[in-house]
Amino acid sequence: MSTHEPPADRDGSPAPTGADSLSRSAVVSGPGREAGPPPDADRDPEGESAEEGEEPGRSRSRDLLLLVGICLAALLLVNAFVARPFTVPSGSMEDTLRPGDRLIANQLAYAFGGHPRRGDVVVFDGTGSFLPESAAPPGFWDSLRSAGRDLGLAPAGNTVYVKRVIGVAGDRVRSTGPGARLTVNGVPVDESAYLAPGDQPSEVAFDIVVPRGKLFVLGDHRSASRDSRDHLGEPGGGFVPEDKVIGRADWVVFPFSRLTGLDRPAAFATIAGTGGHGEQG
């Protein structure tokens, strides 16, 4: 006689024996067991599916906001350091540029030791050359507006000009008045490729030498342009400091019918090697 009792199950009843004996796990998963409520029966299926549906949506929203933020940051960096858009405000550069043209100024054109070259169209801040310096120190709002302009978030304002470089540091630029070409370092410059039709190279006579670190600039529509000629007798002499140049105007991007690049005219190649730094990068 066995002295061992049948092993008891967890509920205290004897465990089944023989062929009919099944493990507790088999009974739970077997088809013959009376169905009971699943462990999560008290959960709302609709609520669960709603939660599962909301999580991907929130994830997509975060991804979209992150992408927009990255794009905006990249755009601000490009505007601040690489290329800035400007709108041409007047007809002083016709027919090369027309009022309302949208152009892109390449801010890296003169980076890393480069200099503006004769024939370049440049965008610059005219404060101190075409406009007097403000006597009052800039206030908070002035600084904020300036930062907005640097980032391309605010209009350029009425201190920004676009003109063509005619003379660079060390150049002697001379005009004898109507009917005569300008000369740079004694070499006559054929400006017919870009001067506005019917315009003279200059209606006024002048003879200047461009100081170190400065530029002599003129508009292509000479009869409608206030440029270096008009400020020769003023403080600064109308010469634009190189460090006031924002960038080289390289492309007209709007309107699309005028989409074009702004190349340096071949006429200035004849002056290479005559002085100044016009032949340098």
C-alpha positions, 0 to 999 in steps of 0.5 A: 500500500502506498503511503503517498497521497495524490498531489493536491492542486493549488485549489486544494482538490486532488489533481486528476490522474490517469488518461483524463489528467490534464495540466492546468495550462492545458485546461485553460487553453483547451477548447473544452473549457468553459469560456470565462472573461479574458484578463482584459475584459474590463478594458474598453476596446474602442478606447484602446483603439482610440489610444492606439490611433492617437499615438501615431497621430501625435508622433506624426505631428511632432515629426512635422513640427520638427521638420518645419523647425529644421527648415526654418532654421536652415532658411535663417542660416542661409539668409544670414550667412549665404544668400539674401533676397532683396527687392530692387526699389528704383530704376537706377540700375535699368535695364540690368535691374528693374523696379520690383525685381527680386534678386539674390545677393551672394554673401560668400562671394567675397568671403575668405579674403576676396574683394569686389571686382570691377563690373560686379553688381553689389548690394551694400549699406549706404550708411556713411557713404550715401547717407550720413551716419546717425548721431544717436546710438542705436536703440533696442528696436533699431538693433532688433530691426537690424537683426531681422534684416540680417536674417531676412525676416524684415525688409532691407530698408532705405539704407540699402543700395544696389550699384555696379562697381566701377573702381576699386582701391587704387584705381583712378576713375576719370570722366571728361563729361558728355560724349566721352567714355569713362577711363579706369587707370587710363583705359577707356571702358566700353559700357554699351553692354549694360548702360541704359539706352540713350544714357551717357557714361557720365554727364558730369566730369570728375577725376578721382582715386579710390582710397584703400578699402573703398569702392567707386560705384555707379548705376547703369541708368546714369541719368536716373542714378544717385551714386558715387558721383553725387557724393564726391564733395561730401564726407566719405566722398561717395566711396563705399567701404568694402565692409559695407558690402552685403553681397554680390548680386548674382541672380534675378529670381523674380519675376520668372520671365526675367530669371537670369544670372548677373555676369561680370561684363567683359569690358572690364577685362581690358583693365586687368593688371593696370592697378588696384585689386580688381583682378584679384578674387 
